[in-house]
Amino acid sequence: EFASAINPARPLIIGSAFAGLANLLDQNMRGQGRAFAGLEGRLAGIIVIATLGMALSQPWGLTGMCLAFISGQLVCMVVLIYCTMRNYSPHAHFWNFLPGTADVVYLLQRLMSALR
């Protein structure tokens, strides 16, 4: 009955990942005394979701709404990264948020130990 909704909903996993990362940044900023930094990101995300949702839902239906959700969560995360960098300026840089070699090595070690 709901099989037709599975394929368009799969991209929601990506949007949920962006939402989870944005939530981590939001909680970080709350802990640093910037309780309303998350509001800036959430408002930007809502504006993108509403705008793209109205534009993409007519031609693409559910897939368009999924793309709007992903875009909104990505914008929310980017705004929160900017707020975090601004809060920790001049010590924070965008590349600090990207996985490094040590992160990849750690993940591979954990994966290998889990497979044994």
DSSP file (Angstrom, degrees, kcal/mol; ACC not computed):
  #  RESIDUE AA STRUCTURE BP1 BP2  ACC     N-H-->O    O-->H-N    N-H-->O    O-->H-N    TCO  KAPPA ALPHA  PHI   PSI    X-CA   Y-CA   Z-CA
    1    1 A E              0   0    0      0, 0.0     3,-0.3     0, 0.0     0, 0.0   0.000 360.0 360.0 360.0 -40.1    0.0    0.0    0.0
    2    2 A F    >   +     0   0    0      1,-0.2     3,-1.7     2,-0.1     4,-0.4   0.246 360.0 108.7-104.7  12.2    2.8    2.4    0.9
    3    3 A A  G >> S+     0   0    0      1,-0.3     3,-1.2     2,-0.2     4,-0.6   0.819  71.5  61.1 -61.0 -31.9    5.4    0.9   -1.5
    4    4 A S  G 34 S+     0   0    0     -3,-0.3    -1,-0.3     1,-0.2    -2,-0.1   0.697 100.5  55.7 -70.2 -16.5    5.2    3.9   -3.9
    5    5 A A  G <> S+     0   0    0     -3,-1.7     4,-1.2     1,-0.1    -1,-0.2   0.550  89.0  78.7 -90.0  -8.1    6.4    6.2   -1.1
    6    6 A I  H <> S+     0   0    0     -3,-1.2     4,-1.1    -4,-0.4     3,-0.2   0.958  91.6  46.2 -69.1 -51.2    9.6    4.3   -0.4
    7    7 A N  H >< S+     0   0    0     -4,-0.6     3,-0.7     1,-0.2    -1,-0.2   0.917 114.6  45.3 -62.5 -45.9   11.8    5.4   -3.2
    8    8 A P  H 34 S+     0   0    0      0, 0.0    -1,-0.2     0, 0.0    -2,-0.2   0.806 112.7  53.8 -66.9 -24.3   11.0    9.2   -2.9
    9    9 A A  H >< S+     0   0    0     -4,-1.2     3,-1.6     1,-0.2     4,-0.3   0.658  85.5  82.9 -84.9 -14.4   11.5    8.9    0.9
   10   10 A R  T X< S+     0   0    0     -4,-1.1     3,-1.9    -3,-0.7     4,-0.4   0.875  83.5  59.8 -58.3 -39.4   15.0    7.4    0.8
   11   11 A P  T >> S+     0   0    0      0, 0.0     4,-1.4     0, 0.0     3,-0.9   0.710  85.7  79.6 -62.8 -15.7   16.7   10.8    0.3
   12   12 A L  H <> S+     0   0    0     -3,-1.6     4,-2.4     1,-0.3    -2,-0.2   0.758  80.2  68.3 -62.4 -21.6   15.1   11.8    3.6
   13   13 A I  H <> S+     0   0    0     -3,-1.9     4,-1.9    -4,-0.3    -1,-0.3   0.909  99.2  48.8 -61.5 -41.4   18.0    9.8    5.2
   14   14 A I  H <> S+     0   0    0     -3,-0.9     4,-2.2    -4,-0.4    -2,-0.2   0.930 111.4  48.8 -64.0 -45.7   20.4   12.5    4.0
   15   15 A G  H  X S+     0   0    0     -4,-1.4     4,-2.3     1,-0.2    -2,-0.2   0.870 109.5  52.7 -61.9 -36.7   18.2   15.3    5.3
   16   16 A S  H  X S+     0   0    0     -4,-2.4     4,-2.3     2,-0.2    -1,-0.2   0.856 106.7  53.0 -67.7 -34.7   18.0   13.5    8.6
   17   17 A A  H  X S+     0   0    0     -4,-1.9     4,-2.3     2,-0.2    -2,-0.2   0.926 110.2  47.2 -64.8 -44.3   21.8   13.3    8.8
   18   18 A F  H  X S+     0   0    0     -4,-2.2     4,-2.5     1,-0.2    -2,-0.2   0.903 111.5  51.9 -61.9 -40.2   22.1   17.0    8.2
   19   19 A A  H  X S+     0   0    0     -4,-2.3     4,-2.1     1,-0.2    -2,-0.2   0.899 109.1  50.2 -63.9 -40.2   19.4   17.6   10.8
   20   20 A G  H  X S+     0   0    0     -4,-2.3     4,-1.8     2,-0.2    -1,-0.2   0.908 111.8  47.0 -64.7 -42.2   21.4   15.5   13.3
   21   21 A L  H  X S+     0   0    0     -4,-2.3     4,-2.0     2,-0.2    -2,-0.2   0.890 111.5  51.5 -66.6 -38.3   24.6   17.4   12.7
   22   22 A A  H  X S+     0   0    0     -4,-2.5     4,-2.5     1,-0.2    -2,-0.2   0.881 107.4  53.7 -64.0 -37.2   22.8   20.7   12.9
   23   23 A N  H  X S+     0   0    0     -4,-2.1     4,-2.6     2,-0.2    -1,-0.2   0.893 106.1  52.4 -65.1 -39.1   21.4   19.6   16.3
   24   24 A L  H  X S+     0   0    0     -4,-1.8     4,-2.1     2,-0.2    -2,-0.2   0.927 111.5  46.1 -60.6 -44.8   24.9   18.8   17.6
   25   25 A L  H  X S+     0   0    0     -4,-2.0     4,-2.5     2,-0.2    -2,-0.2   0.893 111.1  53.3 -65.2 -38.9   26.0   22.3   16.6
   26   26 A D  H  X S+     0   0    0     -4,-2.5     4,-2.1     1,-0.2    12,-0.2   0.925 110.1  46.5 -61.0 -45.9   22.9   23.8   18.2
   27   27 A Q  H  X S+     0   0    0     -4,-2.6     4,-2.1     2,-0.2    -1,-0.2   0.871 110.5  54.3 -66.5 -35.8   23.6   22.0   21.5
   28   28 A N  H  X S+     0   0    0     -4,-2.1     4,-1.2     1,-0.2    -2,-0.2   0.936 109.3  47.1 -60.3 -46.9   27.2   23.1   21.3
   29   29 A M  H  <>S+     0   0    0     -4,-2.5     5,-3.0     1,-0.2    -2,-0.2   0.863 109.3  53.8 -67.2 -34.7   26.2   26.7   20.9
   30   30 A R  H ><5S+     0   0    0     -4,-2.1     3,-1.5     1,-0.2    -1,-0.2   0.907 107.1  52.0 -62.9 -40.5   23.7   26.4   23.8
   31   31 A G  H 3<5S+     0   0    0     -4,-2.1    -1,-0.2     1,-0.3    -2,-0.2   0.754 107.1  53.5 -66.6 -24.0   26.5   25.1   26.0
   32   32 A Q  T 3<5S-     0   0    0     -4,-1.2    -1,-0.3    -3,-0.2    -2,-0.2   0.325 125.9 -99.9 -92.5   6.8   28.6   28.1   25.1
   33   33 A G  T < 5S+     0   0    0     -3,-1.5     2,-0.6    -5,-0.1    -3,-0.2   0.582  92.6 115.6  89.0   9.8   25.9   30.5   26.1
   34   34 A R    > < +     0   0    0     -5,-3.0     3,-1.6     1,-0.2     4,-0.4  -0.600  30.7 162.1-108.9  68.8   24.5   31.2   22.6
   35   35 A A  T 3  S+     0   0    0     -2,-0.6     3,-0.4     1,-0.3     4,-0.2   0.756  70.9  49.9 -62.6 -27.6   21.1   29.8   23.1
   36   36 A F  T 3> S+     0   0    0      1,-0.2     4,-1.3    -3,-0.2    -1,-0.3   0.392  81.7  91.0 -97.4   4.5   19.5   31.6   20.1
   37   37 A A  H <> S+     0   0    0     -3,-1.6     4,-1.5     1,-0.2     3,-0.2   0.886  86.0  55.2 -63.8 -36.5   22.2   30.6   17.5
   38   38 A G  H  > S+     0   0    0     -4,-0.4     4,-2.8    -3,-0.4    -1,-0.2   0.836 100.2  60.2 -63.6 -32.1   20.1   27.5   16.7
   39   39 A L  H  > S+     0   0    0     -4,-0.2     4,-2.7     2,-0.2     5,-0.2   0.893 101.2  53.6 -63.2 -39.8   17.1   29.8   16.0
   40   40 A E  H  X S+     0   0    0     -4,-1.3     4,-2.0    -3,-0.2    -1,-0.2   0.941 113.0  42.8 -60.3 -47.2   19.1   31.5   13.3
   41   41 A G  H  X S+     0   0    0     -4,-1.5     4,-2.4     2,-0.2    -2,-0.2   0.909 114.0  50.5 -65.7 -42.8   19.8   28.2   11.6
   42   42 A R  H  X S+     0   0    0     -4,-2.8     4,-2.7     2,-0.2    -2,-0.2   0.909 110.2  49.9 -63.9 -41.9   16.3   26.8   12.1
   43   43 A L  H  X S+     0   0    0     -4,-2.7     4,-2.3     2,-0.2    -1,-0.2   0.918 111.0  49.0 -63.5 -42.2   14.7   30.0   10.6
   44   44 A A  H  X S+     0   0    0     -4,-2.0     4,-2.0    -5,-0.2    -1,-0.2   0.918 112.8  48.6 -62.0 -42.2   17.0   29.9    7.6
   45   45 A G  H  X S+     0   0    0     -4,-2.4     4,-2.8     1,-0.2    -2,-0.2   0.897 110.1  50.8 -64.1 -41.1   16.1   26.2    7.1
   46   46 A I  H  X S+     0   0    0     -4,-2.7     4,-2.8     2,-0.2     5,-0.2   0.898 109.0  51.5 -64.0 -40.5   12.4   26.8    7.4
   47   47 A I  H  X S+     0   0    0     -4,-2.3     4,-2.5     2,-0.2     5,-0.2   0.919 112.6  45.7 -62.5 -42.8   12.5   29.6    4.8
   48   48 A V  H  X S+     0   0    0     -4,-2.0     4,-2.9     2,-0.2     5,-0.4   0.925 113.5  49.1 -66.5 -44.3   14.3   27.3    2.4
   49   49 A I  H  X S+     0   0    0     -4,-2.8     4,-2.4     1,-0.2     5,-0.2   0.932 114.6  45.1 -61.1 -45.0   12.0   24.3    3.0
   50   50 A A  H  X S+     0   0    0     -4,-2.8     4,-2.0     2,-0.2    -2,-0.2   0.931 117.1  44.0 -65.4 -44.7    8.9   26.5    2.6
   51   51 A T  H  X S+     0   0    0     -4,-2.5     4,-1.9    -5,-0.2    -2,-0.2   0.961 120.9  37.8 -66.5 -52.0   10.2   28.2   -0.6
   52   52 A L  H  X S+     0   0    0     -4,-2.9     4,-3.4    -5,-0.2     5,-0.3   0.857 113.0  58.8 -69.5 -33.1   11.6   25.1   -2.3
   53   53 A G  H  X S+     0   0    0     -4,-2.4     4,-1.7    -5,-0.4    -1,-0.2   0.917 109.2  43.5 -61.1 -42.9    8.6   23.0   -1.1
   54   54 A M  H  X S+     0   0    0     -4,-2.0     4,-0.6    -5,-0.2    -1,-0.2   0.878 119.1  44.4 -68.8 -36.5    6.2   25.3   -2.8
   55   55 A A  H  < S+     0   0    0     -4,-1.9    -2,-0.2    -5,-0.2    -1,-0.2   0.882 122.0  34.5 -76.0 -37.5    8.3   25.5   -5.9
   56   56 A L  H  X S+     0   0    0     -4,-3.4     4,-2.2     8,-0.2     5,-0.4   0.668 102.2  71.2 -95.6 -17.5    9.2   21.8   -6.2
   57   57 A S  H  X S+     0   0    0     -4,-1.7     4,-1.4    -5,-0.3    -1,-0.2   0.838  94.9  55.6 -71.5 -29.7    6.0   20.1   -5.0
   58   58 A Q  H  < S+     0   0    0     -4,-0.6    -1,-0.2    -5,-0.2    -2,-0.1   0.968 118.6  28.7 -67.1 -52.3    4.0   21.0   -8.0
   59   59 A P  H  4 S+     0   0    0      0, 0.0    -2,-0.2     0, 0.0    -1,-0.2   0.851 137.8  23.6 -79.1 -29.7    6.3   19.5  -10.7
   60   60 A W  H >< S-     0   0    0     -4,-2.2     3,-1.2     1,-0.2     4,-0.3   0.484  83.4-162.6-118.0  -3.6    7.8   16.7   -8.6
   61   61 A G  T 3X S+     0   0    0     -4,-1.4     4,-1.7    -5,-0.4     3,-0.3  -0.333  73.3   2.0  62.9-130.4    5.4   15.9   -5.8
   62   62 A L  H 3> S+     0   0    0      1,-0.2     4,-2.3     2,-0.2    -1,-0.3   0.854 132.9  56.3 -61.5 -37.7    6.8   14.0   -2.9
   63   63 A T  H <> S+     0   0    0     -3,-1.2     4,-2.2     1,-0.2    -1,-0.2   0.896 106.1  51.6 -62.1 -39.8   10.3   13.9   -4.4
   64   64 A G  H  > S+     0   0    0     -4,-0.3     4,-2.1    -8,-0.3    -7,-0.2   0.890 109.2  49.4 -63.0 -40.5   10.2   17.7   -4.6
   65   65 A M  H  X S+     0   0    0     -4,-1.7     4,-2.4     2,-0.2    -2,-0.2   0.877 109.2  52.8 -67.0 -36.7    9.3   18.0   -0.9
   66   66 A C  H  X S+     0   0    0     -4,-2.3     4,-2.5     2,-0.2    -2,-0.2   0.918 109.8  48.2 -62.7 -43.0   12.1   15.5    0.0
   67   67 A L  H  X S+     0   0    0     -4,-2.2     4,-2.5     1,-0.2    -2,-0.2   0.876 110.3  52.0 -65.0 -37.2   14.6   17.7   -1.9
   68   68 A A  H  X S+     0   0    0     -4,-2.1     4,-2.5     2,-0.2    -2,-0.2   0.906 109.9  49.3 -64.3 -41.1   13.2   20.8   -0.2
   69   69 A F  H  X S+     0   0    0     -4,-2.4     4,-2.4     2,-0.2     5,-0.2   0.931 111.7  48.0 -63.3 -46.2   13.7   19.1    3.2
   70   70 A I  H  X S+     0   0    0     -4,-2.5     4,-2.3     1,-0.2    -2,-0.2   0.931 113.6  47.7 -60.4 -45.9   17.3   18.1    2.4
   71   71 A S  H  X S+     0   0    0     -4,-2.5     4,-2.5     1,-0.2    -1,-0.2   0.906 111.5  50.4 -63.1 -42.4   18.1   21.6    1.2
   72   72 A G  H  X S+     0   0    0     -4,-2.5     4,-2.3     1,-0.2    -1,-0.2   0.903 111.9  46.6 -63.3 -42.1   16.5   23.2    4.3
   73   73 A Q  H  X S+     0   0    0     -4,-2.4     4,-2.4     2,-0.2    -1,-0.2   0.867 111.7  51.9 -69.5 -35.1   18.5   21.0    6.7
   74   74 A L  H  X S+     0   0    0     -4,-2.3     4,-2.5    -5,-0.2    -2,-0.2   0.924 110.8  47.5 -65.2 -43.8   21.7   21.6    4.7
   75   75 A V  H  X S+     0   0    0     -4,-2.5     4,-2.6     2,-0.2     5,-0.2   0.916 110.9  52.0 -63.1 -42.7   21.1   25.3    5.0
   76   76 A C  H  X S+     0   0    0     -4,-2.3     4,-2.2     1,-0.2    -2,-0.2   0.929 111.4  47.0 -57.9 -46.3   20.4   25.0    8.7
   77   77 A M  H  X S+     0   0    0     -4,-2.4     4,-2.4     2,-0.2    -2,-0.2   0.909 112.0  49.7 -64.2 -42.7   23.6   23.1    9.2
   78   78 A V  H  X S+     0   0    0     -4,-2.5     4,-2.4     2,-0.2    -2,-0.2   0.907 110.7  49.7 -64.7 -41.6   25.7   25.6    7.2
   79   79 A V  H  X S+     0   0    0     -4,-2.6     4,-2.6     1,-0.2    -1,-0.2   0.903 111.7  48.9 -63.5 -40.2   24.3   28.5    9.1
   80   80 A L  H  X S+     0   0    0     -4,-2.2     4,-2.4    -5,-0.2    -2,-0.2   0.860 109.0  52.4 -69.5 -34.0   25.0   26.8   12.4
   81   81 A I  H  X S+     0   0    0     -4,-2.4     4,-2.7     2,-0.2    -2,-0.2   0.931 110.7  48.8 -62.5 -43.7   28.6   26.1   11.2
   82   82 A Y  H  X S+     0   0    0     -4,-2.4     4,-2.7     2,-0.2    -2,-0.2   0.923 111.3  49.2 -60.4 -45.0   28.9   29.8   10.4
   83   83 A C  H  X S+     0   0    0     -4,-2.6     4,-2.1     2,-0.2    -1,-0.2   0.892 112.1  48.9 -62.4 -39.2   27.6   30.7   13.9
   84   84 A T  H  X S+     0   0    0     -4,-2.4     4,-2.0     2,-0.2    -2,-0.2   0.921 112.2  47.5 -66.7 -43.6   30.0   28.3   15.5
   85   85 A M  H  < S+     0   0    0     -4,-2.7     4,-0.4     1,-0.2     7,-0.4   0.899 112.1  50.2 -63.8 -39.8   32.9   29.7   13.5
   86   86 A R  H >< S+     0   0    0     -4,-2.7     3,-0.6     1,-0.2    -1,-0.2   0.875 110.3  50.7 -64.6 -37.4   31.9   33.2   14.4
   87   87 A N  H 3< S+     0   0    0     -4,-2.1    -2,-0.2     1,-0.2    -1,-0.2   0.871 118.0  37.3 -68.6 -37.5   31.6   32.3   18.1
   88   88 A Y  T >X S+     0   0    0     -4,-2.0     3,-1.9    -5,-0.1     4,-0.5   0.284  97.4 175.6 -98.2   9.8   35.1   30.7   18.2
   89   89 A S  T <4  +     0   0    0     -3,-0.6     4,-0.1    -4,-0.4    -3,-0.1  -0.257  56.5  18.5 -57.9 143.2   36.7   33.2   15.8
   90   90 A P  T 34 S+     0   0    0      0, 0.0    -1,-0.3     0, 0.0    -2,-0.1  -0.927 125.8  52.5 -93.4  11.8   39.6   33.5   14.9
   91   91 A H  T <4 S+     0   0    0     -3,-1.9     2,-0.4    -6,-0.1    -2,-0.2   0.689  93.8  78.0 -85.9 -19.3   40.5   29.9   16.0
   92   92 A A     <  +     0   0    0     -4,-0.5     2,-0.3    -7,-0.4     3,-0.0  -0.747  54.8 177.8 -97.5 138.9   37.7   28.0   14.1
   93   93 A H    >   -     0   0    0     -2,-0.4     3,-1.5     1,-0.1     4,-0.3  -0.927  40.7-111.9-133.2 158.6   37.9   27.3   10.4
   94   94 A F  G >  S+     0   0    0     -2,-0.3     3,-2.1     1,-0.3     4,-0.3   0.876 114.0  61.1 -59.7 -38.8   35.5   25.5    8.1
   95   95 A W  G >  S+     0   0    0      1,-0.3     3,-1.0     2,-0.2    -1,-0.3   0.671  88.3  73.4 -67.3 -14.1   38.0   22.6    7.5
   96   96 A N  G <  S+     0   0    0     -3,-1.5    -1,-0.3     1,-0.2    -2,-0.2   0.723  94.0  54.8 -66.7 -19.5   37.9   21.9   11.3
   97   97 A F  G <  S+     0   0    0     -3,-2.1    -1,-0.2    -4,-0.3    -2,-0.2   0.516  92.1  89.0 -91.1  -6.3   34.4   20.4   10.7
   98   98 A L  S <  S-     0   0    0     -3,-1.0     2,-0.1    -4,-0.3    -3,-0.0  -0.675  89.8 -99.5 -92.4 146.5   35.6   18.0    8.0
   99   99 A P        -     0   0    0      0, 0.0     2,-0.1     0, 0.0    -1,-0.1  -0.387  42.1-154.7 -64.1 138.6   36.8   14.5    8.9
  100  100 A G     >  -     0   0    0     -4,-0.1     4,-2.0    -2,-0.1     5,-0.2  -0.403  33.6 -88.7-103.9-176.4   40.6   14.2    9.0
  101  101 A T  H  > S+     0   0    0      1,-0.2     4,-2.6     2,-0.2     5,-0.2   0.905 126.1  53.2 -60.7 -43.5   43.0   11.3    8.5
  102  102 A A  H  > S+     0   0    0      1,-0.2     4,-2.3     2,-0.2    -1,-0.2   0.862 107.8  52.2 -62.4 -35.2   42.8   10.4   12.2
  103  103 A D  H  > S+     0   0    0      2,-0.2     4,-2.4     1,-0.2    -1,-0.2   0.921 110.5  46.8 -65.8 -43.7   39.0   10.2   12.0
  104  104 A V  H  X S+     0   0    0     -4,-2.0     4,-2.5     2,-0.2    -2,-0.2   0.914 112.5  49.9 -65.6 -42.7   39.1    7.9    9.0
  105  105 A V  H  X S+     0   0    0     -4,-2.6     4,-2.4     1,-0.2    -1,-0.2   0.923 111.1  49.9 -61.6 -43.8   41.7    5.6   10.6
  106  106 A Y  H  X S+     0   0    0     -4,-2.3     4,-2.4     1,-0.2    -2,-0.2   0.926 111.5  47.8 -60.6 -46.1   39.6    5.5   13.8
  107  107 A L  H  X S+     0   0    0     -4,-2.4     4,-2.5     1,-0.2    -1,-0.2   0.901 111.5  50.1 -63.8 -40.8   36.5    4.6   11.9
  108  108 A L  H  X S+     0   0    0     -4,-2.5     4,-2.6     2,-0.2    -1,-0.2   0.896 110.4  50.3 -65.0 -39.3   38.2    1.9    9.9
  109  109 A Q  H  X S+     0   0    0     -4,-2.4     4,-2.3     2,-0.2    -2,-0.2   0.920 111.9  47.6 -63.8 -42.7   39.7    0.4   13.1
  110  110 A R  H  X S+     0   0    0     -4,-2.4     4,-1.9     2,-0.2    -2,-0.2   0.901 112.4  49.8 -64.6 -40.4   36.2    0.3   14.7
  111  111 A L  H  X S+     0   0    0     -4,-2.5     4,-1.7     2,-0.2    -2,-0.2   0.919 111.4  48.1 -63.7 -44.6   34.8   -1.2   11.6
  112  112 A M  H  X S+     0   0    0     -4,-2.6     4,-0.8     1,-0.2    -2,-0.2   0.892 112.2  48.9 -65.5 -39.4   37.4   -3.9   11.5
  113  113 A S  H  < S+     0   0    0     -4,-2.3     3,-0.2     1,-0.2    -1,-0.2   0.837 110.3  51.6 -69.9 -30.9   37.0   -4.7   15.2
  114  114 A A  H  < S+     0   0    0     -4,-1.9    -1,-0.2     1,-0.2    -2,-0.2   0.819 107.2  53.4 -73.5 -29.9   33.2   -5.0   14.8
  115  115 A L  H  <        0   0    0     -4,-1.7    -1,-0.2     1,-0.2    -2,-0.2   0.675 360.0 360.0 -79.1 -16.7   33.6   -7.4   11.9
  116  116 A R     <        0   0    0     -4,-0.8    -1,-0.2    -3,-0.2    -2,-0.1   0.470 360.0 360.0 -79.5 360.0   35.8   -9.8   13.9
